[in-house]
């Protein structure tokens, strides 16, 4: 840490999407900025590195996407239907999946700033593309995009992080790798005056007028997971970085910040049963996820179904179904498909590192996956008998469901009767936690007396009050860069006033 200056206008704790957006915005606001990255350089980028790159923002049509993806040919335009996703739909989706509990002011800020901030990221060097392989189905020769998602960052999380780091370095922002924020320093008025660091050379103090906390939730902290999420969560697999251990939340609470949001809730997904337990694989990144379950069935080791696979587009169910897997025997589930849908399975099903088995009969499949054979045969037979003979369309909520079984399958219910059958073993992979710090719409951290702590800002996964129980797919990255930019801008204005 000997290369660091004694004072910076703004110190950003964290180095993922939210943190780097904050750092860039602060530097552009005239501040001298330091970024603290707890991980070594080879493991930089936080959870953002592991994301698939899908980003949710409102748009009225293809013309609103052109500033991001660049102009496209008339031939390409003729082959795509991105539909529209107005601000009202984004807001309604956010409220619907959180049971109406998302903070209305923060939700409006998120929705209203999402598109413009995405364009700002493009100006910082982040590249975008249409999400053909994950968010469209080809219907009558047209790629129809569905579920309110059309765009992704090129290169997924790695591409996003690398682009933001390139811009950070280009702007001359100092980055201290292997260095974490240990605790915040305040003056007699309670305002931020500095931050204590813990790095390769031990402890040090940096003077600063403003700190932006953007170092993730507590998903990689087994003790905090168990304390807040409950028994069994210490056994969940961590799908992202192992460095998100709640440091930012702890530091803020220590100086009187107000805790806020759904501390017993998190984003958890179906994750390959053979994936590493503590921290993701940076080579595989998000490809251990298994998100094509609406096309098939999900069963446990007894062969029983336990969720409605077709309740909604996977964008609105995958972040909560991981929790349901954790509640099953042995914390295991199996996604089962037949040849009617195998060509529609997402890319992550086709990598070498999958825990799967293929068989020509349901009984052989059960034996190969250590599922109760009688249980699986009965479940499949009952399901097939319950499937309604109505038209099938995977690009819409087609209403092709079941009748007379629990749980139902509300959409996309095809009979499972075209061998060979393939089953994928999955468990619960935790992505990020929902509880965190209370902020206002300018990114300022609020204390237990409902006053802003002077000089303290926050953004990203450690902000509470936005997601409860569930979240709309792709809104995590959006939440990070929207409030990252807001917090960085506010921190710079405060520090340089």
C-alpha positions in Angstrom: 0.0 0.0 0.0 3.1 2.2 0.0 2.1 3.5 -3.5 -1.1 5.0 -2.3 -1.5 8.7 -1.4 -2.4 9.8 2.1 -5.7 11.3 1.0 -8.3 10.9 -1.7 -11.5 12.8 -2.2 -13.5 9.5 -2.7 -12.7 5.9 -1.7 -14.8 3.2 -3.3 -14.8 -0.1 -1.5 -15.3 -3.0 -4.0 -14.4 -3.5 -7.6 -17.5 -5.0 -9.4 -20.1 -3.4 -11.6 -21.5 -1.1 -8.9 -18.2 -0.1 -7.5 -16.5 0.7 -10.8 -19.5 2.6 -12.0 -19.2 4.7 -8.9 -15.5 5.2 -9.3 -15.8 6.3 -12.9 -18.7 8.7 -12.1 -16.8 10.1 -9.2 -13.7 10.7 -11.2 -15.8 12.3 -14.0 -17.3 14.5 -11.2 -13.9 16.0 -10.5 -12.9 13.8 -7.6 -9.6 12.1 -6.9 -10.6 8.4 -6.5 -9.2 5.2 -4.9 -10.7 1.8 -5.5 -10.2 -1.0 -2.9 -10.4 -4.5 -4.3 -10.3 -7.1 -1.5 -9.4 -9.9 -4.0 -6.0 -10.2 -5.7 -5.9 -8.8 -9.3 -6.3 -12.3 -10.8 -9.6 -12.7 -9.0 -10.9 -9.1 -9.4 -14.4 -8.0 -10.3 -16.6 -9.3 -7.5 -19.8 -11.1 -8.3 -20.1 -9.1 -11.5 -17.4 -11.4 -13.1 -19.7 -14.4 -12.7 -22.9 -12.9 -14.2 -24.3 -14.0 -17.5 -24.5 -10.4 -18.5 -28.3 -10.1 -19.0 -29.4 -6.5 -18.2 -33.0 -5.3 -17.7 -34.0 -1.8 -18.7 -37.1 -0.3 -20.3 -37.3 0.3 -24.0 -40.1 1.1 -26.4 -38.7 -0.8 -29.4 -35.6 -1.6 -31.4 -34.7 2.1 -31.8 -34.1 2.4 -28.1 -31.6 -0.5 -28.3 -29.5 0.9 -31.2 -27.5 3.3 -28.9 -26.3 0.2 -27.1 -25.9 -2.5 -29.8 -25.1 -0.2 -32.7 -26.9 0.0 -36.0 -28.1 -3.2 -37.6 -29.0 -4.1 -41.1 -32.5 -4.2 -42.5 -32.1 -7.9 -43.0 -31.4 -8.4 -39.3 -34.3 -6.1 -38.3 -36.6 -8.2 -40.4 -35.6 -11.3 -38.5 -36.1 -10.1 -34.9 -39.0 -9.0 -32.7 -37.8 -7.4 -29.5 -41.2 -6.1 -28.6 -41.4 -3.3 -26.1 -40.8 -3.1 -22.3 -42.0 0.2 -21.0 -41.1 1.7 -17.7 -44.5 0.8 -16.3 -43.9 -2.9 -17.1 -40.4 -2.9 -15.4 -41.8 -1.2 -12.3 -44.8 -3.6 -12.2 -42.6 -6.6 -12.6 -40.3 -5.5 -9.8 -43.3 -4.9 -7.5 -45.0 -8.1 -8.6 -42.1 -10.5 -7.9 -41.3 -8.8 -4.6 -44.8 -8.9 -3.3 -45.2 -5.1 -3.5 -42.4 -4.7 -0.9 -39.7 -3.0 -3.0 -39.1 0.5 -1.8 -41.2 2.6 -4.2 -38.8 5.6 -4.4 -35.8 3.3 -5.0 -37.7 1.3 -7.5 -38.7 4.4 -9.4 -35.1 5.6 -9.4 -34.0 2.3 -10.7 -36.5 2.1 -13.5 -36.3 5.7 -14.5 -32.4 5.7 -14.8 -31.9 2.2 -16.1 -31.8 2.9 -19.9 -29.8 6.2 -19.7 -27.2 4.6 -17.4 -26.9 1.7 -19.7 -26.1 4.1 -22.6 -23.6 5.9 -20.3 -21.9 2.5 -19.7 -21.6 2.1 -23.5 -19.9 5.5 -23.6 -17.5 4.1 -21.0 -16.6 1.2 -23.3 -19.0 -1.5 -22.3 -20.2 -3.4 -25.3 -23.7 -4.8 -25.8 -25.4 -7.3 -28.0 -28.8 -8.9 -28.4 -29.5 -12.0 -26.4 -30.4 -14.4 -29.1 -29.3 -17.7 -27.4 -30.9 -17.1 -24.0 -33.9 -14.8 -24.5 -35.4 -15.6 -27.8 -37.1 -18.5 -29.5 -37.4 -18.7 -33.3 -41.1 -18.7 -34.2 -42.1 -18.8 -37.9 -38.6 -17.7 -38.9 -38.6 -14.7 -36.5 -36.5 -14.4 -33.3 -39.0 -13.4 -30.7 -37.5 -12.0 -27.5 -39.4 -12.6 -24.3 -39.6 -11.8 -20.6 -38.5 -8.1 -20.7 -34.9 -8.9 -21.6 -33.3 -8.3 -24.9 -29.7 -7.1 -24.3 -26.6 -8.5 -22.6 -23.0 -7.3 -22.1 -20.7 -8.8 -24.7 -18.4 -11.3 -23.0 -20.9 -11.7 -20.1 -19.5 -10.7 -16.7 -15.9 -10.9 -17.7 -16.5 -8.6 -20.6 -18.4 -6.1 -18.3 -15.7 -6.2 -15.6 -12.8 -5.9 -18.0 -14.3 -3.0 -19.9 -15.0 -1.1 -16.7 -11.4 -1.8 -15.4 -10.0 -0.6 -18.8 -12.0 2.7 -18.3 -10.9 3.0 -14.7 -7.3 2.7 -15.6 -7.7 5.1 -18.6 -9.1 7.7 -16.2 -6.1 7.3 -13.9 -8.0 6.0 -10.9 -5.8 4.2 -8.4 -6.7 0.6 -7.6 -5.4 -1.3 -4.6 -5.6 -5.0 -5.0 -5.7 -7.5 -2.1 -6.8 -4.6 0.1 -10.1 -4.5 2.0 -11.8 -1.8 4.0 -11.5 -2.7 7.6 -13.5 0.1 9.3 -14.7 3.6 8.7 -13.3 6.7 10.5 -15.6 9.5 11.5 -15.1 12.9 13.1 -16.9 14.3 16.1 -19.9 15.2 14.0 -20.3 11.7 12.7 -19.0 12.6 9.2 -16.6 10.4 7.3 -13.0 11.5 7.7 -11.2 8.4 6.5 -11.1 4.6 6.2 -8.8 2.0 7.7 -7.5 -0.5 5.2 -6.2 -4.1 5.6 -3.8 -5.1 2.9 -0.6 -7.0 2.1 1.4 -4.6 4.3 -1.0 -4.8 7.2 -3.2 -1.9 8.5 -3.2 1.6 7.2 -5.4 4.7 7.2 -6.4 6.8 4.2 -8.0 10.2 4.7 -11.0 10.9 2.7 -14.2 13.0 2.7 -16.4 10.4 1.2 -16.7 6.6 1.0 -18.8 4.6 -1.4 -19.5 1.1 -0.1 -20.1 -1.3 -3.0 -18.5 -4.6 -2.0 -21.4 -7.0 -2.2 -23.6 -8.7 0.4 -22.8 -11.6 2.8 -23.4 -14.5 0.5 -19.8 -15.9 0.8 -20.0 -15.7 4.6 -21.3 -19.1 5.9 -21.8 -17.7 9.5 -23.8 -14.7 8.3 -25.8 -16.9 5.9 -26.8 -19.1 8.7 -27.5 -16.3 11.1 -29.7 -14.4 8.7 -31.0 -16.8 6.1 -31.4 -19.8 8.5 -30.3 -23.4 9.1 -28.9 -25.2 6.1 -27.7 -22.1 4.3 -24.2 -22.7 5.4 -24.3 -25.7 3.0 -25.4 -23.7 -0.1 -22.9 -23.5 -2.9 -21.4 -20.0 -3.5 -21.8 -19.3 -7.2 -19.8 -16.1 -7.3 -16.8 -14.6 -5.6 -15.7 -15.9 -2.2 -14.7 -12.3 -1.2 -18.2 -11.0 -0.6 -18.4 -11.6 3.2 -20.5 -8.6 4.4 -17.6 -6.3 5.1 -19.4 -3.1 3.8 -22.5 -3.9 5.8 -20.6 -4.5 8.9 -18.5 -1.3 8.6 -21.6 0.8 8.1 -23.6 -0.7 10.9 -20.6 -0.1 13.3 -21.0 3.7 12.8 -24.7 3.7 13.2 -26.1 3.0 9.7 -29.6 1.6 9.5 -30.1 -2.0 8.4 -32.8 -2.4 5.8 -34.4 -4.9 3.6 -34.9 -8.7 3.4 -32.1 -10.1 5.5 -33.6 -13.6 5.4 -33.9 -13.4 1.6 -31.5 -14.0 -1.2 -31.1 -14.7 -4.9 -30.5 -18.5 -5.2 -30.6 -20.6 -8.4 -30.4 -24.1 -9.7 -26.6 -24.8 -9.8 -24.8 -27.9 -11.0 -24.5 -30.4 -8.2 -20.8 -30.9 -9.1 -19.8 -27.2 -9.0 -17.3 -26.0 -6.4 -18.8 -25.2 -2.9 -16.9 -22.1 -1.9 -16.5 -19.5 -4.7 -17.2 -19.9 -8.4 -14.9 -21.3 -11.1 -13.7 -18.3 -13.1 -13.3 -20.4 -16.2 -16.9 -21.8 -16.1 -18.3 -18.6 -14.6 -22.2 -18.6 -14.8 -22.4 -21.8 -16.9 -23.0 -24.0 -13.9 -26.5 -22.5 -13.7 -29.3 -24.5 -15.2 -32.2 -22.3 -16.3 -34.1 -24.2 -19.0 -36.3 -26.0 -16.4 -39.6 -24.4 -17.8 -39.1 -26.8 -20.8 -39.1 -29.9 -18.6 -39.7 -31.3 -15.1 -37.9 -30.8 -11.8 -38.0 -33.6 -9.3 -36.2 -34.5 -6.1 -34.5 -37.8 -5.1 -37.9 -39.4 -4.3 -39.0 -38.6 -7.9 -41.5 -36.0 -6.7 -42.1 -32.6 -8.3 -42.1 -29.7 -5.9 -42.5 -26.4 -7.9 -44.5 -25.3 -10.9 -41.8 -25.2 -13.6 -44.1 -23.2 -15.9 -45.4 -20.7 -13.3 -43.9 -17.8 -15.3 -41.0 -17.0 -17.6 -37.8 -18.2 -16.0 -36.7 -14.6 -15.6 -39.3 -14.3 -12.7 -38.8 -17.7 -11.0 -35.2 -18.8 -11.2 -33.9 -16.5 -8.4 -36.3 -18.1 -5.9 -36.4 -21.7 -7.0 -32.8 -22.3 -5.7 -34.2 -22.0 -2.2 -36.7 -24.6 -2.9 -34.0 -27.1 -3.9 -32.1 -26.4 -0.6 -35.3 -27.6 1.2 -35.3 -31.0 -0.7 -33.7 -34.2 0.6 -29.9 -34.1 0.2 -30.3 -30.6 -1.1 -30.6 -32.1 -4.6 -33.0 -31.8 -7.5 -33.0 -33.1 -11.1 -34.1 -31.4 -14.3 -35.5 -33.9 -16.8 -36.0 -33.3 -20.5 -36.8 -35.4 -23.6 -35.9 -34.9 -27.2 -38.7 -32.5 -28.0 -36.9 -29.7 -26.2 -33.2 -30.6 -26.1 -32.3 -28.3 -29.0 -33.9 -25.4 -27.1 -31.8 -25.9 -23.9 -29.5 -23.0 -23.1 -25.8 -23.1 -23.7 -24.9 -24.0 -20.1 -26.4 -27.5 -20.7 -23.9 -28.3 -23.4 -20.6 -27.7 -21.5 -18.5 -30.7 -20.5 -18.7 -29.9 -16.8 -22.3 -31.0 -16.2 -23.6 -33.6 -13.8 -26.0 -35.5 -16.1 -27.3 -38.9 -17.3 -29.1 -40.0 -20.4 -31.3 -43.1 -20.8 -33.9 -44.6 -23.1 -36.5 -45.2 -20.4 -37.6 -43.2 -17.3 -36.6 -46.1 -15.0 -33.1 -46.3 -16.4 -32.8 -42.5 -16.0 -33.9 -42.7 -12.4 -31.3 -45.5 -11.6 -28.6 -43.6 -13.3 -29.3 -40.4 -11.3 -30.0 -42.2 -8.0 -33.6 -41.1 -8.0 -36.3 -43.5 -6.6 -37.3 -45.4 -9.8 -40.9 -46.1 -8.8 -41.4 -42.5 -7.6 -40.1 -41.0 -10.9 -42.1 -43.4 -13.1 -45.3 -42.5 -11.2 -44.6 -38.8 -11.3 -44.0 -38.8 -15.1 -47.0 -41.0 -15.7 -49.3 -38.8 -13.6 -47.9 -35.7 -15.3 -48.3 -37.0 -18.8 -51.9 -37.9 -18.1 -52.6 -34.4 -16.8 -51.1 -32.5 -19.8 -53.8 -30.5 -21.7 -53.9 -30.8 -25.5 -53.6 -27.1 -26.3 -51.0 -25.2 -28.6 -47.4 -25.0 -27.4 -45.4 -21.7 -27.8 -42.3 -21.3 -25.6 -42.0 -17.5 -26.5 -45.2 -16.6 -24.7 -47.1 -17.6 -21.6 -49.0 -20.2 -23.7 -51.4 -21.6 -21.0 -50.6 -25.1 -22.1 -50.8 -26.6 -18.6 -51.8 -29.6 -16.6 -55.1 -30.5 -14.9 -55.6 -32.4 -11.7 -52.0 -32.6 -10.3 -50.1 -30.7 -7.6 -48.1 -28.8 -8.1 -49.5 -27.9 -11.6 -47.4 -27.0 -14.6 -49.1 -23.8 -15.7 -47.4 -23.2 -19.1 -45.3 -25.1 -21.6 -46.5 -28.5 -20.5 -45.4 -31.1 -23.1 -45.7 -34.7 -22.4 -42.4 -36.3 -21.4 -42.6 -39.3 -23.7 -40.0 -38.8 -26.5 -36.8 -40.7 -25.5 -33.9 -40.6 -25.0 -34.4 -38.7 -21.7 -31.7 -36.5 -20.1 -31.5 -35.5 -16.4 -29.3 -32.9 -14.9 -28.4 -33.0 -11.1 -28.6 -29.5 -9.5 -28.4 -28.0 -6.0 -28.8 -24.6 -4.5 -26.3 -21.9 -5.6 -26.5 -18.6 -3.8 -25.8 -15.5 -5.8 -26.4 -12.5 -3.5 -28.3 -11.6 -0.4 -31.1 -9.1 -0.2 -30.6 -7.5 3.2 -28.3 -4.5 3.6 -28.1 -0.8 4.2 -30.8 1.9 4.0 -30.0 4.5 1.3 -31.9 7.4 -0.2 -32.4 8.0 -3.9 -29.1 9.9 -4.0 -27.2 6.9 -2.7 -26.6 8.4 0.8 -26.5 5.9 3.6 -29.1 6.6 6.3 -28.5 6.2 10.0 -30.8 4.7 12.7 -32.2 8.2 13.3 -33.2 8.5 9.7 -30.5 11.0 8.9 -27.9 10.6 6.1 -24.4 9.9 7.4 -22.3 12.7 5.9 -19.9 11.4 3.3 -21.1 7.8 3.2 -22.7 6.3 0.1 -23.6 2.8 -1.0 -24.6 0.9 -4.1 -25.1 -2.7 -5.4 -25.8 -5.8 -3.5 -25.3 -4.4 -0.1 -28.2 -2.0 -0.5 -31.4 -3.3 1.1 -35.0 -2.5 0.3 -35.1 -3.2 -3.4 -35.4 -7.0 -3.7 -37.6 -9.2 -1.5 -38.1 -12.9 -1.9 -37.3 -12.7 -5.6 -36.2 -10.4 -8.3 -36.7 -9.9 -12.1 -33.9 -11.5 -14.0 -31.2 -9.1 -15.2 -32.1 -6.3 -12.7 -29.2 -7.1 -10.4 -26.6 -5.6 -12.8 -29.0 -2.7 -13.5 -29.4 -2.0 -9.8 -25.6 -2.0 -9.5 -24.7 0.4 -12.3 -27.7 2.8 -11.7 -27.0 3.3 -8.0 -23.3 3.0 -8.5 -23.4 6.0 -10.9 -25.7 7.9 -8.6 -23.5 7.2 -5.5 -20.3 8.1 -7.3 -21.7 11.3 -8.6 -23.1 12.3 -5.1 -19.8 11.3 -3.4 -17.8 13.5 -5.7 -20.1 16.5 -5.3 -20.0 16.1 -1.5 -16.2 15.7 -1.4 -15.3 18.5 -3.7 -17.9 21.1 -2.5 
